Amino acid sequence: MIDFGNFYQLIAQGPLASWLEVLPAQLAAWQRENLHGHFRNWTKAVDNLPQLTPQHLDLQHSVTADSDELSDRQRQGIEKLLRALMPWRKGPYSLYGTVIDTEWRSDWKWDRVLPHISPLTDRTVLDVGCGSGYHMWRMIGAGANLVVGIDPTQLFLCQFEAVRKLLGNDRRAHLLPVGIEQLPELKAFDTVFSMGVLYHRRSPLDHLYQLKNQLVSGGELVLETLVIEGDEHDVLVPGERYAQMRNVWFIPSAAALARWLEKCGFVDVRIVDFSRTTTEEQRRTDWMTTESLADFLDPGDNSKTLEGYPAPLRAVLVARKP
Ligand SMILES: C[S@@+](CC[C@H](N)C(=O)[O-])C[C@H]1O[C@@H](n2cnc3c(N)ncnc32)[C@H](O)[C@@H]1O
């Protein structure tokens, strides 16, 4: 059901064409080898969703689609199929009356990022670690010409394809289930986003180089990640877990991160936002019913994680490839 042929055709003639030297083989291997036990059920849910052309579509202020012509029964059918793709972490989405109240208010992150970046109008954009693709749709809403998201998590690909179908099979955004480390040096994107990914990378400076290698000369990197308070010498290297996550390797201060970016050859490095993650922004909902931030903080002192580290603080940095 998930057919990448459209994407191959789309990029065949343009600056992303060199990707075709590796991508079809990578995705064929992925389809052969790695499918999650529930993948078939997820794709069945996507297949069973109707392909709708929304009469009302908003990607600028939210991700909302609706149509006056749908019956209550059709609306209930859509909600049921979307629930088959739980847990929903990144959103929210409002699709034909179903409001997917996701674990994260990803719209709040977008509101913190958008005022500080170069206008996305007509840009070709890469979103590394895009999750269900919520920000990709907002990037389209902000005028991007083409948005490519990469994320190896298979449920997120199915959630993205479900949303895409309900948005009228919109082909301005594409999600590919590959990791950043699998990308060749494309040097083809005007803006590259890496949001919520750096602290999951074992080698954060290599991650910054990998991001730089995807940008055109003069292109912009938008980096959002966990940070600690401190100066350019301060970096937290957590033990086995940070806020119960096992795969957190390095949490630098924003000043240290700015220095890393400069060491990797970025220029015009700006720290544009700090925000403490609250239990209003990340929480358990009807669409993500397991543990969330409130369960990962010290119950006696919410300024600390359960492990005694500083509670999640996030920064947004913007930099340019010369
Ligand atoms: C914390 S989420 C951030 C999602 C979204 N960018 C946001 O800011 O809300 C991190 C995402 O990175 C993805 N990820 C993990 N390893 C990755 C890799 N090697 N390359 C690209 N994405 C990866 C995960 O599947 C997950 O969706």
The ligand as an SDF file (V2000), in Angstrom:
LIG
                    3D

 27 29  0  0  0  0  0  0  0  0999 V2000
   11.3900   13.2310   19.9080 C   0  0  0  0  0  0  0  0  0  0  0  0
   10.8270   12.7720   18.3290 S   0  0  0  0  0  0  0  0  0  0  0  0
   10.7230   14.3520   17.5330 C   0  0  0  0  0  0  0  0  0  0  0  0
    9.6030   14.4670   16.5290 C   0  0  0  0  0  0  0  0  0  0  0  0
    9.4090   15.8450   15.8840 C   0  0  0  0  0  0  0  0  0  0  0  0
   10.5530   16.2090   15.0710 N   0  0  0  0  0  0  0  0  0  0  0  0
    9.1510   16.8970   16.9150 C   0  0  0  0  0  0  0  0  0  0  0  0
   10.0240   17.7320   17.1260 O   0  0  0  0  0  0  0  0  0  0  0  0
    8.0890   16.8920   17.5200 O   0  0  0  0  0  0  0  0  0  0  0  0
   12.2950   12.0570   17.5920 C   0  0  0  0  0  0  0  0  0  0  0  0
   12.0140   11.3750   16.2700 C   0  0  0  0  0  0  0  0  0  0  0  0
   13.2470   11.0050   15.6630 O   0  0  0  0  0  0  0  0  0  0  0  0
   13.0620    9.7620   15.0200 C   0  0  0  0  0  0  0  0  0  0  0  0
   14.3800    9.1390   14.7980 N   0  0  0  0  0  0  0  0  0  0  0  0
   15.0290    8.2650   15.5840 C   0  0  0  0  0  0  0  0  0  0  0  0
   16.2020    7.8960   15.0310 N   0  0  0  0  0  0  0  0  0  0  0  0
   16.2970    8.5820   13.8510 C   0  0  0  0  0  0  0  0  0  0  0  0
   17.2710    8.6150   12.8000 C   0  0  0  0  0  0  0  0  0  0  0  0
   18.3640    7.8710   12.8740 N   0  0  0  0  0  0  0  0  0  0  0  0
   17.0570    9.4160   11.7400 N   0  0  0  0  0  0  0  0  0  0  0  0
   15.9180   10.1540   11.6690 C   0  0  0  0  0  0  0  0  0  0  0  0
   14.9640   10.1510   12.6350 N   0  0  0  0  0  0  0  0  0  0  0  0
   15.1440    9.3730   13.7080 C   0  0  0  0  0  0  0  0  0  0  0  0
   12.1400    8.9990   15.9500 C   0  0  0  0  0  0  0  0  0  0  0  0
   11.4610    7.9400   15.2990 O   0  0  0  0  0  0  0  0  0  0  0  0
   11.2060   10.1040   16.4150 C   0  0  0  0  0  0  0  0  0  0  0  0
   10.0560   10.2040   15.6090 O   0  0  0  0  0  0  0  0  0  0  0  0
  1  2  1  0
  2  3  1  0
  2 10  1  0
  3  4  1  0
  4  5  1  0
  5  6  1  0
  5  7  1  0
  7  8  2  0
  7  9  1  0
 10 11  1  0
 11 12  1  0
 11 26  1  0
 12 13  1  0
 13 14  1  0
 13 24  1  0
 14 15  1  0
 14 23  1  0
 15 16  2  0
 16 17  1  0
 17 18  1  0
 17 23  2  0
 18 19  1  0
 18 20  2  0
 20 21  1  0
 21 22  2  0
 22 23  1  0
 24 25  1  0
 24 26  1  0
 26 27  1  0
M  CHG  2   2   1   9  -1
M  END
$$$$
